[in-house]
């Protein structure tokens, strides 16, 4: 585990020195108990004067033990907070900014959240709690056993003869803990998602009269989580019981052997008293060892999660980035799949510089995937995506993203003011540039009706704004960023009439002089596009202008007729009898 931490942090993690410090403290603590041998012998004989020097020595060693432990524990907290938690967080942050953006699915975001909240807290406790306790409960009993050796070797042997059995039982506890805690982690993740789902879906569930069904899904997650915990308790406790039996049998053996030795006159009463006192001190820490072993196992599970996240492949960056000569976009025989199944199949397309190209087609046809490949959310499996003659893999992530603005249906806003969220697109923009972006996107209309105007906080995720209002913020970001390429992924879907008109006008202004790729379910919004690409099953079926495709009478024409009929539907008043 120490080597893994060194590799993850890229430096010495400080644990070796920490172990040495706690080991010294454990030895000194054991010496204090060992000094009880001459002290108790002198007291039993009634020679209190002879006990005084030993008492003073024990007191000095105890003070030294306390000082060493105080230094080690203070250092442990610094290592845990700054070295482990801070170091691992920075390492994860540095790595995750290099992985494909497509990696950040809901499941992976949840795993990352659990890791930085629960996992790093467990790892942070290693130097100050887990290691301190683990070293103490092993070093102190070992020192006590050595001290007993000077009283009677047979009693010392009786103490340590069961150690191999104890080690085996301890390792069984650790092996049992890991899979059970992994199962608990999965069940708790599922439970958390079900709780959030149940809370968010109350309106839908109540409207449909299905609150009971909604609770059933949550109840199943609760039962599963309960069963996982019970399984962990049953599995781990079985090995804990075996470990405790071994420890207690070792103590009983020492007790019986001491009684036999004293009755046969092989050892004096004072020595027996000393040995029994030390035997108790030998057994007490050993009883706690298995529990501390669980902490080590939990830390290993968390460390394994960190390792898995750091092993996520990153996007390769070019040693010498290429500069696009223009802003036309080309797909050359591109194939891509999120798994074994292909989503895009041998697509060759060109999006001319300073043109508007619309992607249409049924759900699952690959429209969104094509747009994401332009932004290099993933690398293609076959073929190449290029901008201005340069493969996006050769441009470099930072340079590529500086040339692309994306406006999607799902807009995330941070819990700040509207202007702070707009400025996020270009933090170094001037005040006048930000306000011009507000005007161009027609965001000013939203600001004017907010209670605190531009100082109104939008809430976490933009929860205090409507979907259309959040879209206007997203478009304002695109205006402020002022990139030569704009990608619009269903930016006008599910909007009311007022917001659709405002956002459509803003998009028309945004598209001037830029290379624009737009996905739209409402075909009326893309009639004026320079080209329309009809996709189906990951392949290109038709390419042309709206007029050309309608005249051709193909799949786009059929889709246009279907959507036009759907948009013109109405409800007539039922005739009274």
Steps between C-alpha positions, in 0.01 A plus 500: 500500500788737579654437157163565335473832683852594389405428137172691518649806671820489293715544812581347837178507699667529842352178634830326561611768742155493655518125558844543655367766738203294616722191525733688735200614704373141514837371614524764770150412617601135514813593698280679754306179554824299504629722781206378705693175548761639746243744645245229587767261622634765737147587619410134559819459707411815693821670389347834399835679490620263231187577295558878496777512235296274273190714547698814409644324194154386394370856541778641283441239232125575513571871449727415207228274359244780528733750332578266210130419455405871511756583230395201287128578528544867411711404202240238408223760475713715269579200281135390496352840418766660283679195366227242449170686462651805330748300294247246379244770419758689295613179329142409410431854381810511282410164347129548443546826309686290242247218456240512220201716594279209403631310803297721733183294492253505788646180647861622476410837649335319791806280552727804497279682751504202737875473467579864581255506793517157662812346349741786568367527858593135558844545341556814706455297818780254415801686648333634814258224596531173313880476491535633855259242637629215286864559595415542868297179524783301342820660635386533864397132536827396331700709750299349788568147374874574488486641854327183627783302343728634776258373765430154360560386144217245518241765576639721222477207259140436608418861408641489149425139401151599383620803301509314162138392552410857594671638188308252283169595661586871461570458130172314458323800652669731252419278203136479607465875543603612150227339283232570758583869519512521121148351491385746766643789296304393192177455696539841666556664161184337370310603813616861469387518137163349590446752780577791266284345227208455739525859621530648152222287353232587754303716258495230233427219746214684669351618171495141378380364834815287516656609829485141616697375202759772554541398862535135399815576301644693795397225740681243285816712517463528879457124534801439276711738708385333822582156362847619395570623853368179656712296261805703603426453869447125463806445285743717696375408848567134429870571458505755782363232734775259397763767559361580847496130590866466407592802715299378800643147471850653504417688821345190657809297411726753673271500804493119532875467441573768762282316752682172432841665531420670829350184652809299405729768640657572162421871532439731792169671578631849422605392150159342439324823597725697267444258212122502539492881502713506186291225341193719534689782328603252231142386435319838508671651192480168316123499547481836323724395213225346285287814525791717389561255217155589367616861476800394294274298270268799453800715417611245242154504340513880480855491366388251237227742394757779469720272292210407269421866443861591433524210255222649284671561163567865424476676168836498328641850454719584197863591563478765229138626465372582153319821409183477289527700178121559490190388686343246270432166673553163332409144594708252301368141521423538870375207707441514873324308778466547876544126537511203265206633294568774246302825533667668200576289194744613230378861491661745257369855523612856446376807687624799296658801664252775598196285423204361692451122485203333669497138613162328507378146533326263740615452860814289522615588149830645627436876480625586849793262466620678184491834678691359798767352275565848360572617856709186556293374791633167377754394240361326194550125456570533127555788262563861600322821594683812385459877523666712236705203383631417849392183677330597828741259674790711373358838601516449876209506744545854629546649151207297365258608773604863457360480146167335584188618684227254590136577577303193607156426633636426847665816636679497833538825692703555815341649810606857430356801322397493135796717394743277689364202309533682168856610578597138555535467122784756499610613847729774362218669303435868564181626657382643169562167321293314759213747469511481120470120522197553725341725240579273204352195674191694614590404855429858611127425481550231765716722720242781492227284651713342775453638855863610541580547134846393394594432865234229533655165589384224267513213751687171476493380140296809409196361685350849551477558125277335242640280225470779243672749730788260556528459123542873459786494751662221298467699177641809672801289594541405133483867394758594761734216411475607135634181342507422127310172552163470675331170580128509585351180640120530509529848645138593425325176594238499776477882517191718519413726209649818646834343586516313169460820302759683713752217490452438127570867427808488724625185326461666159722787619747255656528304173618796291852448373545172690501130420182374664380143552148479638282211618129580505184300548288792385572499131347844453801649679753365247325568167750773423808284567756488218494121513295235677642156573254217562646224718366155571655211691835679520532563128435788261185449294445839333680834467365820346307820558146494634353565154719235336411233755129576484510481120688172520211339691727288716519437872542864592193589299303233684627626836407857405147396412468303821631779724301770318182303558585450867570871554161592353288275720211643702227398743143557385217550750296185530150530356235496766228241451 
